[in-house]
């Protein structure tokens, strides 16, 4: 797990979509999607429910969010 993946995850939460997170991070939407896909594969869980351009955290995503928020706040 890379710090960049955690930052992408956090940006999606903050900005509400993969596209807006990419704009904020100066990444393409496919780069954001790829980063999250690799993170989900590494963790073995789905972090987001995807509804077109909208996303919602899964239960595993909510747990992961708490850990990421603490890590990035440090």
C-alpha atoms as a printed R data frame, in Angstrom:
   type eleno elety resid chain resno       x      y       z
1  ATOM     1    CA   UNK     A     1   0.000  0.000   0.000
2  ATOM     2    CA   UNK     A     2   1.403  3.320  -1.073
3  ATOM     3    CA   UNK     A     3   0.844  6.746   0.453
4  ATOM     4    CA   UNK     A     4  -0.316  7.935  -2.984
5  ATOM     5    CA   UNK     A     5  -3.118  5.345  -2.942
6  ATOM     6    CA   UNK     A     6  -4.266  6.581   0.458
7  ATOM     7    CA   UNK     A     7  -4.238 10.149  -0.823
8  ATOM     8    CA   UNK     A     8  -6.339  9.124  -3.832
9  ATOM     9    CA   UNK     A     9  -8.806  7.336  -1.541
10 ATOM    10    CA   UNK     A    10  -9.028 10.399   0.697
11 ATOM    11    CA   UNK     A    11  -9.476 12.755  -2.282
12 ATOM    12    CA   UNK     A    12 -12.394 10.666  -3.554
13 ATOM    13    CA   UNK     A    13 -14.066 10.994  -0.172
14 ATOM    14    CA   UNK     A    14 -13.419 14.728  -0.038
15 ATOM    15    CA   UNK     A    15 -14.506 15.485  -3.605
16 ATOM    16    CA   UNK     A    16 -17.250 12.893  -4.080
17 ATOM    17    CA   UNK     A    17 -16.138 11.248  -7.303
18 ATOM    18    CA   UNK     A    18 -13.184  9.673  -9.056
19 ATOM    19    CA   UNK     A    19 -13.280 12.438 -11.678
20 ATOM    20    CA   UNK     A    20 -13.216 15.317  -9.183
21 ATOM    21    CA   UNK     A    21 -10.534 13.601  -7.125
22 ATOM    22    CA   UNK     A    22  -8.446 13.268 -10.261
23 ATOM    23    CA   UNK     A    23  -8.872 16.940 -11.080
24 ATOM    24    CA   UNK     A    24  -7.815 17.869  -7.543
25 ATOM    25    CA   UNK     A    25  -4.769 15.570  -7.669
26 ATOM    26    CA   UNK     A    26  -3.917 16.408 -11.292
27 ATOM    27    CA   UNK     A    27  -4.505 12.796 -12.322
28 ATOM    28    CA   UNK     A    28  -6.725 11.359 -15.021
29 ATOM    29    CA   UNK     A    29  -9.903  9.579 -13.961
30 ATOM    30    CA   UNK     A    30  -8.499  6.253 -15.270
31 ATOM    31    CA   UNK     A    31  -5.383  6.750 -13.112
32 ATOM    32    CA   UNK     A    32  -7.594  7.286 -10.050
33 ATOM    33    CA   UNK     A    33  -9.655  4.192 -10.893
34 ATOM    34    CA   UNK     A    34  -6.519  2.123 -11.395
35 ATOM    35    CA   UNK     A    35  -5.060  3.255  -8.080
36 ATOM    36    CA   UNK     A    36  -8.238  2.329  -6.205
37 ATOM    37    CA   UNK     A    37  -8.536 -0.995  -8.024
38 ATOM    38    CA   UNK     A    38  -4.974 -1.915  -6.978
39 ATOM    39    CA   UNK     A    39  -5.710 -0.832  -3.401
40 ATOM    40    CA   UNK     A    40  -8.907 -2.916  -3.309
41 ATOM    41    CA   UNK     A    41  -7.052 -5.933  -4.704
42 ATOM    42    CA   UNK     A    42  -4.313 -5.543  -2.115
43 ATOM    43    CA   UNK     A    43  -6.830 -5.234   0.731
44 ATOM    44    CA   UNK     A    44  -9.104 -7.956  -0.644
45 ATOM    45    CA   UNK     A    45 -12.235 -5.826  -0.249
46 ATOM    46    CA   UNK     A    46 -14.310 -3.427  -2.309
47 ATOM    47    CA   UNK     A    47 -14.051  0.084  -0.876
48 ATOM    48    CA   UNK     A    48 -16.658  1.833  -3.020
49 ATOM    49    CA   UNK     A    49 -20.027  1.051  -4.545
50 ATOM    50    CA   UNK     A    50 -19.929  2.635  -7.983
51 ATOM    51    CA   UNK     A    51 -23.115  4.114  -9.440
52 ATOM    52    CA   UNK     A    52 -22.077  5.654 -12.743
53 ATOM    53    CA   UNK     A    53 -20.084  8.725 -11.754
54 ATOM    54    CA   UNK     A    54 -21.239  8.608  -8.140
55 ATOM    55    CA   UNK     A    55 -19.557  6.545  -5.451
56 ATOM    56    CA   UNK     A    56 -20.545  5.438  -1.988
57 ATOM    57    CA   UNK     A    57 -18.386  3.748   0.628
58 ATOM    58    CA   UNK     A    58 -18.958  0.092   1.359
59 ATOM    59    CA   UNK     A    59 -18.897 -1.060   4.981
60 ATOM    60    CA   UNK     A    60 -15.247 -2.046   4.494
61 ATOM    61    CA   UNK     A    61 -14.624  1.401   2.983
62 ATOM    62    CA   UNK     A    62 -16.077  3.064   6.078
63 ATOM    63    CA   UNK     A    63 -13.726  1.120   8.336
64 ATOM    64    CA   UNK     A    64 -10.789  1.894   6.065
65 ATOM    65    CA   UNK     A    65 -11.759  5.584   6.033
66 ATOM    66    CA   UNK     A    66 -11.299  5.835   9.790
67 ATOM    67    CA   UNK     A    67  -7.798  4.382   9.567
68 ATOM    68    CA   UNK     A    68  -6.787  6.543   6.594
69 ATOM    69    CA   UNK     A    69  -8.086  9.705   8.243
70 ATOM    70    CA   UNK     A    70  -5.956  9.017  11.311
71 ATOM    71    CA   UNK     A    71  -2.880  8.238   9.235
72 ATOM    72    CA   UNK     A    72  -3.159 11.332   7.061
73 ATOM    73    CA   UNK     A    73  -3.890 13.587  10.054
74 ATOM    74    CA   UNK     A    74  -0.561 12.651  11.633
